[in-house]
């Protein structure tokens, strides 16, 4: 019998929020969880006291299931191990761990031994099957998604292939979902939940810079490009962003174009940095990495996280039902 994402994580709405580094702070994560979905705070490269401060805010901000997102490939095994240890030691069982990309087997085993739930975002069938074998909720990321891309498959193709291999596993879809109609299509392809990123960039509680939010709401899917120019801090990945002067001319010098603050610490932002512009960032925002999925054409304004969850709730509150194409078309209208 199929186990759903909502059943595993204890959700009222089968919706996960992407733990976007910089953008997804504890305010956004707690607001999403308090609305009945799964919020997720971006842990990114935080360790030690900085991570502890974030975890304390997260735990105090909601009593519902909520996650912490970590990124194995940007921190390395040692630092990831320290991050995982902190989350396990400093948060209650209702806090799950979410990984963007695959951790090593030892990390899977440690989290499983601690009795914690685990969400893993993947871009290939092979990684999805491996993550499911370790008991993880699998998020299938299609190339429609904003941010760093883990594979080369379209969302529904990857979802369908994973569902064929994993008929009973909890499976969420990510990429290009900017409306309940798109969510319904993802369910029809075989998912039982969806993960949203770009839709939450423009939430009131998001830490995205105001000009970043405005650019997303003004864009349509033709405004996004897949590029590999934003490599400083996260090399080796293609990413979908809004087209910028930097994507148009990647041969410019990698000089500093702004500054930002992360958990109270100031940093300079060079051109080609993978860091997103947040409310604590100043400088040439229009040249920075404006991660944005193809869902942007369906996103028209800034709203609260609770309103975003509520808009999707009618299509996502029956996760135990496998939608047929006919049912999906009724949702789509």
C-alpha positions as CSV (number, residue, x, y, z in Angstrom):
1,X,0.0,0.0,0.0
2,X,1.3,3.4,-0.9
3,X,2.7,5.6,1.8
4,X,2.2,9.3,1.1
5,X,4.4,12.3,1.9
6,X,1.6,13.8,4.0
7,X,1.4,10.6,6.1
8,X,5.1,10.4,6.6
9,X,5.6,14.0,7.6
10,X,2.2,14.5,9.4
11,X,0.9,17.2,7.1
12,X,-2.6,18.6,6.5
13,X,-1.7,19.8,3.0
14,X,0.6,17.7,0.8
15,X,2.9,20.6,0.0
16,X,6.5,21.2,0.8
17,X,8.4,24.5,0.7
18,X,11.8,24.5,-0.8
19,X,14.6,25.3,1.8
20,X,16.1,28.0,-0.4
21,X,19.4,29.3,1.1
22,X,19.1,32.9,2.1
23,X,15.5,33.2,1.0
24,X,13.9,30.6,3.2
25,X,14.5,31.8,6.7
26,X,12.7,30.7,9.8
27,X,9.9,33.2,9.3
28,X,8.9,31.6,6.0
29,X,9.4,28.0,7.2
30,X,7.3,28.6,10.3
31,X,4.5,30.4,8.4
32,X,4.3,27.5,5.9
33,X,4.2,24.9,8.6
34,X,1.7,26.8,10.7
35,X,-0.6,26.8,7.6
36,X,-0.5,23.0,7.5
37,X,2.2,22.3,5.0
38,X,5.9,21.5,5.4
39,X,8.0,24.6,5.9
40,X,11.8,24.3,5.5
41,X,14.6,26.7,6.6
42,X,17.7,26.8,4.5
43,X,20.7,25.7,6.5
44,X,23.1,26.1,3.6
45,X,26.7,26.6,5.1
46,X,25.6,27.5,8.6
47,X,27.4,25.6,11.5
48,X,28.1,26.2,15.2
49,X,26.5,29.1,16.9
50,X,25.0,30.5,13.7
51,X,23.2,27.3,13.0
52,X,22.1,26.9,16.6
53,X,20.6,30.4,16.5
54,X,18.6,29.5,13.4
55,X,17.4,26.2,14.9
56,X,16.3,27.9,18.1
57,X,14.2,30.3,16.1
58,X,12.7,27.5,14.0
59,X,11.7,25.4,17.0
60,X,10.2,28.3,18.8
61,X,8.3,29.6,15.8
62,X,6.1,26.5,15.1
63,X,4.9,23.4,16.9
64,X,4.2,21.7,13.6
65,X,6.3,19.5,11.4
66,X,9.1,21.6,9.8
67,X,12.4,20.9,8.0
68,X,16.0,22.1,7.8
69,X,17.6,21.9,4.3
70,X,21.2,21.0,3.9
71,X,23.3,20.7,0.7
72,X,25.9,17.9,0.8
73,X,27.9,19.0,-2.3
74,X,28.6,22.6,-1.1
75,X,29.9,21.8,2.4
76,X,31.7,18.5,2.2
77,X,31.4,15.3,4.3
78,X,32.9,16.7,7.5
79,X,30.9,19.9,7.7
80,X,27.7,18.1,6.7
81,X,28.3,15.6,9.5
82,X,28.6,18.5,11.9
83,X,25.4,20.1,10.6
84,X,23.4,16.9,10.8
85,X,24.7,16.3,14.4
86,X,23.5,19.8,15.4
87,X,20.0,19.4,13.9
88,X,19.6,16.0,15.6
89,X,20.9,17.2,19.0
90,X,19.2,20.7,19.1
91,X,15.7,20.0,17.6
92,X,12.8,17.7,18.5
93,X,11.6,14.8,16.4
94,X,9.1,16.8,14.5
95,X,12.0,18.6,12.7
96,X,12.9,16.6,9.6
97,X,16.1,16.9,7.5
98,X,15.9,17.8,3.9
99,X,18.8,17.3,1.5
100,X,19.3,19.0,-1.9
101,X,21.1,16.2,-3.6
102,X,22.4,12.9,-2.2
103,X,24.3,12.5,1.0
104,X,26.5,9.5,1.7
105,X,25.2,6.2,3.1
106,X,26.5,7.0,6.6
107,X,24.4,10.1,6.7
108,X,21.3,8.2,5.7
109,X,22.1,5.6,8.4
110,X,22.7,8.2,11.1
111,X,19.4,10.0,10.5
112,X,17.4,6.7,10.2
113,X,19.0,5.5,13.5
114,X,17.8,8.8,15.2
115,X,14.3,8.1,14.1
116,X,14.1,11.3,12.0
117,X,12.2,11.7,8.7
118,X,14.3,12.6,5.7
119,X,13.4,14.4,2.5
120,X,15.8,14.1,-0.5
121,X,15.5,16.1,-3.7
122,X,16.9,14.3,-6.7
123,X,17.2,14.8,-10.5
124,X,17.6,11.2,-11.7
125,X,15.8,7.9,-11.3
126,X,18.9,6.2,-9.9
127,X,19.3,8.7,-7.1
128,X,15.5,8.5,-6.3
129,X,15.6,4.8,-6.0
130,X,18.6,4.9,-3.7
131,X,17.1,7.6,-1.5
132,X,13.8,5.6,-1.2
133,X,15.8,2.5,-0.3
134,X,17.0,4.4,2.8
135,X,13.4,5.4,3.7
136,X,13.5,8.9,2.4
137,X,10.7,11.0,1.0
138,X,11.8,11.5,-2.6
139,X,11.4,14.9,-4.4
140,X,11.7,14.6,-8.2
141,X,13.1,17.9,-9.5
142,X,12.4,18.6,-13.2
143,X,14.4,21.1,-15.3
144,X,11.4,23.5,-15.1
145,X,12.6,24.3,-11.5
146,X,14.4,27.5,-10.5
147,X,17.8,27.3,-8.9
148,X,20.4,24.6,-9.3
149,X,19.4,21.7,-11.4
150,X,20.1,18.1,-10.4
151,X,19.2,16.4,-13.7
152,X,18.1,16.8,-17.3
153,X,14.6,15.4,-17.2
154,X,11.3,17.3,-17.3
155,X,9.3,17.1,-14.1
156,X,6.5,14.8,-15.1
157,X,8.8,12.5,-17.0
158,X,10.9,12.0,-14.0
159,X,7.9,11.6,-11.7
160,X,6.4,9.0,-13.9
161,X,9.7,7.0,-14.2
162,X,10.2,7.1,-10.4
163,X,6.6,6.1,-9.7
164,X,7.1,3.1,-12.0
165,X,10.1,2.0,-10.0
166,X,8.7,3.0,-6.6
167,X,5.0,2.2,-6.7
168,X,4.5,2.6,-2.9
169,X,7.0,5.3,-2.0
170,X,6.2,8.8,-0.9
171,X,7.0,11.0,-3.9
172,X,6.8,14.8,-4.4
173,X,7.2,16.7,-7.6
174,X,9.2,19.9,-8.1
175,X,9.6,22.3,-11.0
176,X,7.3,24.7,-12.9
177,X,4.5,24.5,-10.3
178,X,3.0,27.9,-10.0
179,X,-0.7,27.1,-9.8
180,X,-3.1,24.4,-8.4
181,X,-3.6,23.3,-12.0
182,X,0.1,22.5,-12.4
183,X,0.0,20.7,-9.0
184,X,-2.8,18.6,-10.3
185,X,-0.8,17.7,-13.4
186,X,2.1,16.6,-11.2
187,X,-0.3,14.4,-9.2
188,X,-1.6,12.9,-12.4
189,X,1.9,12.0,-13.4
190,X,2.3,10.0,-10.2
191,X,3.3,12.3,-7.3
192,X,1.4,12.5,-4.1
193,X,2.7,15.9,-3.1
194,X,4.4,18.9,-4.6
195,X,7.4,21.1,-3.6
196,X,7.2,24.8,-4.4
197,X,10.2,27.2,-4.5
198,X,9.6,30.2,-6.8
199,X,6.0,30.6,-5.5
200,X,7.4,31.2,-2.0
201,X,10.2,33.6,-3.2
202,X,7.5,36.2,-3.4
203,X,5.8,35.4,-0.1
204,X,5.7,38.2,2.5
205,X,7.8,36.2,4.9
206,X,10.5,35.4,2.3
207,X,13.8,37.1,2.8
208,X,14.3,37.7,-0.9
209,X,15.3,41.3,-1.9
210,X,12.3,43.4,-2.9
211,X,13.8,43.9,-6.4
212,X,14.2,40.1,-6.7
213,X,10.5,39.6,-5.8
214,X,9.4,42.3,-8.2
215,X,11.4,40.7,-11.0
216,X,9.8,37.3,-10.4
217,X,6.2,38.7,-10.4
218,X,6.9,40.7,-13.6
219,X,8.4,37.7,-15.5
220,X,7.0,34.9,-17.5
221,X,8.7,31.5,-18.3
222,X,10.4,33.0,-21.4
223,X,12.4,35.3,-19.0
224,X,14.3,32.3,-17.5
225,X,17.5,30.8,-18.8
226,X,19.6,27.7,-17.8
227,X,23.2,28.8,-17.3
228,X,26.3,27.9,-15.5
229,X,27.7,31.4,-14.9
230,X,26.9,31.7,-11.2
231,X,29.6,29.3,-9.9
232,X,31.3,31.2,-7.0
233,X,30.3,29.3,-3.9
234,X,28.6,26.5,-5.7
235,X,30.6,25.3,-8.8
236,X,29.6,22.5,-11.1
237,X,25.9,23.0,-11.4
238,X,23.6,24.4,-14.1
239,X,20.9,26.7,-12.7
240,X,17.7,28.3,-13.9
241,X,17.6,32.0,-13.3
242,X,16.0,35.1,-14.7
243,X,18.1,36.4,-17.6
244,X,20.5,39.2,-16.3
245,X,23.3,41.2,-17.8
246,X,25.6,38.6,-16.3
247,X,24.0,35.7,-18.1
248,X,24.0,37.8,-21.3
249,X,27.8,38.5,-21.0
250,X,29.6,35.9,-18.9
251,X,33.0,37.3,-19.8
252,X,32.9,40.3,-17.4
253,X,35.4,40.6,-14.6
254,X,34.5,38.8,-11.4
255,X,34.7,41.9,-9.3
256,X,32.6,42.8,-6.2
257,X,29.2,44.1,-7.0
258,X,27.5,44.3,-3.6
259,X,27.5,43.2,0.0
260,X,25.2,41.2,2.2
261,X,24.8,40.0,5.8
262,X,24.2,36.4,6.8
263,X,23.2,35.6,10.4
264,X,24.8,38.9,11.5
265,X,28.1,38.4,9.5
266,X,28.9,40.8,6.6
267,X,30.1,39.4,3.3
268,X,31.1,41.0,-0.1
269,X,29.2,39.6,-3.1
270,X,31.3,39.1,-6.3
271,X,29.9,39.0,-9.7
272,X,29.1,35.3,-10.6
273,X,28.3,34.5,-6.9
274,X,25.7,31.8,-6.4
275,X,24.3,33.7,-3.4
276,X,20.8,35.1,-3.9
277,X,20.1,38.8,-3.1
278,X,18.2,39.0,0.2
279,X,16.7,41.9,2.2
280,X,20.1,42.2,3.7
281,X,21.9,42.6,0.3
282,X,22.8,45.9,-1.4
283,X,24.5,46.7,-4.7
284,X,23.8,45.6,-8.2
285,X,20.8,43.3,-7.5
286,X,19.9,43.0,-11.1
287,X,23.3,41.3,-11.8
288,X,23.0,38.7,-9.0
289,X,21.6,35.2,-9.2
290,X,17.8,35.6,-9.4
291,X,16.8,32.0,-9.2
292,X,13.4,31.5,-10.8
293,X,11.5,28.5,-12.2
294,X,9.2,28.4,-15.2
295,X,6.2,28.8,-12.8
296,X,6.9,32.6,-12.7
297,X,4.3,33.2,-15.5
298,X,1.6,32.1,-13.1
299,X,2.8,34.2,-10.1
300,X,1.5,37.8,-10.2
301,X,2.0,39.3,-6.8
302,X,3.4,39.1,-3.3
303,X,1.1,37.3,-0.9
304,X,1.4,35.6,2.5
305,X,2.7,32.0,2.9
306,X,-0.6,31.0,4.4
307,X,-2.4,32.3,1.3
308,X,-0.1,30.3,-0.9
309,X,-0.8,27.1,1.0
310,X,-4.5,27.8,1.1
311,X,-4.6,28.3,-2.7
312,X,-3.2,24.8,-3.2
313,X,-5.2,23.1,-0.5
314,X,-8.2,21.9,-2.5
315,X,-6.0,20.0,-5.0
316,X,-3.6,18.6,-2.3
317,X,-5.7,17.5,0.7
318,X,-6.5,14.0,-0.7
319,X,-2.9,12.6,-1.0
320,X,-4.2,9.0,-0.6
321,X,-5.9,9.2,-4.0
322,X,-3.9,8.5,-7.1
323,X,-5.3,11.0,-9.7
324,X,-6.3,9.8,-13.1
325,X,-5.9,12.1,-16.0
326,X,-9.7,12.6,-16.0
327,X,-9.6,13.7,-12.3
328,X,-6.7,16.0,-13.0
329,X,-8.5,17.6,-15.9
330,X,-11.4,18.3,-13.5
331,X,-9.0,20.1,-11.2
332,X,-7.5,22.0,-14.1
333,X,-10.9,23.0,-15.3
